């Protein structure tokens, strides 16, 4: 059965409401701070897997809105990034970027090491490394074509998409448990933490925000401009040495638009409207991505690849606990950063934001984490990952 775009949007909304109900009613989901879109989306995906296995009947959602929702989310991250906030997190952002760089190296070492141990082509180790886990679907799709054309790896694209999907799921699942474990080492500050600072747009998604029709339309127009500008920029640099994914270009255009308008005193972005639109886009994107998972296709992954991905998941959790938490200060902010790192270290930046929201909603805000993670996870990581992948591709073993 095919569900139309409108029907898929309705289904995604219901998945979010269902996920909220699950987290509120099931104690262990709440205790592990599992994000609502992840809880609802995974249950629906599991139910669809059960239906497919028992009856052979499948439901296919129209996910044409998924990419626009993701791009709109990244546009709002860019529009939220004023130079003052970026300057405030400057040194910590650099430190976190170095931590992220360490994970990229570790993921590729695990991938190559496991592939060698299991007797697989070492290229498959890279494919199940930072390329698809920290890189996500976009980076995986781009590099898989190179693997097929230059190295004759058949089915590389399908394998890359499956690995990236696996990471998206696990990134949303392990963030909460990692945070819960780390919270035993620090004191949760509660709602009074950071009360002397202005919260970021994504830090308090449940907060009531007063908006007006005119300002809402202005914010919507800025998002649309960011989307249009990002697509033009991505097309202009496609095939060049500085090629970047469209969502990175959209985010960059959002940053540029906000700060140029503010610098020229032409317009001040209304953060509350941008926050509403960004959080709605984030929630719907995650719900749509997870509810449309065809888990039976993940079962087609060869057992050796599944073993590599299982080790990568354990490695991500261990790295967040041992390295990210300690290097970033060993405090409550470091706990939130570690949960976010699990989200985009295995999945994507939207998953990281959802992980952090689930933690801060229960244990108190962390302004620093919501400044650092979106910019590093959405912008700098793709540049760093491309350099790391090219470094490994240049090794004599290839």
Helices and strands as residue ranges (DSSP letters): E 2-3, H 5-25, H 27-31, H 36-55, E 60-61, H 64-80, H 83-88, H 90-117, H 122-127, H 136-151, H 156-182, H 213-237, H 246-263, H 271-291, H 295-298, H 303-319, I 320-324, H 325-327, H 332-346, H 349-363, H 367-375, I 376-380, H 381-393
